[in-house]
């Protein structure tokens, strides 16, 4: 394996370490392939990330292991890497990387950032988002056509309230729609506007979509408004996702949405597609609109229904039991299989959406929680809460220094 390679990018020398390192073994894509992909689609990538502080989601050991999230820019960085200082609810702050050109882009990818995760703000104004982001997240068992149907409803809600939606595959199970907005509103107001949009989508398509925040209460496609909360990030347009087939979060035209197949949009396909047709999101930077109409609708709808609370925490209305808390998804699922083997008699009652697998962001990495909703199991046959199959403490042995937050 080569130790390093120097690329001339945007008039600068960018060192690519371990360029032959396999990032996607099944497709044979190396780190150098990944860098060259991002440079090939750079005009589209920069349209989505330029000027935005980003969390560095680093897969230093490839896609076979969980990434760690690094908020602070590395101390040993070239003097041409820009940073912006973000403040967090904890009272701490961190200087995060800001990418504006292809040299900075290549430098970030070389750190092991397979996908790019920018904040919805510009470095010049960190308190006022200029993007509203809609994340359509299907519950297990929902097929792709239903996700597309909900995306089209969301597009209509945006248009009816003066905003232009820009669609893209998520590169995972869901779908994203972005809308550029004037940077006049706070994070709280942007989140309220997104929640209002989610409620209106549910009102228009109650059998297809939900705005229920608690996972066990959802059905169909969840319109995830909380991605607009402060400090949340979403994989940007043209981001390669850490899937075995190197799937890409791909910008589309609305004409393409009804017939799109997210499995087609892999690294090589999207690189060639971009070379052939350019970026479908060209012009997004000139489409900013107002949140006034959505915020007016929020006033008319009134506050969203809140779940009941117990002593100090939310009280679930569903019969939930927790199975595992694990450092890796594989470990968590192994725990679930052990639980199933002991309680095989209840499996016939469970529906796909009754198994709740949550990727939970810790201080510097994702950990996994698995719960089972026993709502469809007769009362007399419901297993009790037992000691966890895997009992990982995500807050043990973590520190601020790694991720800055």
Beta strands, then each sheet from edge to edge (+ up, - down):
strand 1: 4-9
strand 2: 12-17
strand 3: 22-24
strand 4: 29-30
strand 5: 53-58
strand 6: 68-70
strand 7: 82-87
strand 8: 93-98
strand 9: 117-118
strand 10: 131-138
strand 11: 166-169
strand 12: 175-180
strand 13: 209-210
strand 14: 221-224
strand 15: 320-326
strand 16: 355-361
strand 17: 366-373
strand 18: 390-391
sheet 1: 1+ 2-
sheet 2: 3+ 4-
sheet 3: 6+ 5- 8+ 7-
sheet 4: 6+ 5- 9+
sheet 5: 11+ 12- 10+ 14- 13-
sheet 6: 16+ 17- 15+ 18+
end
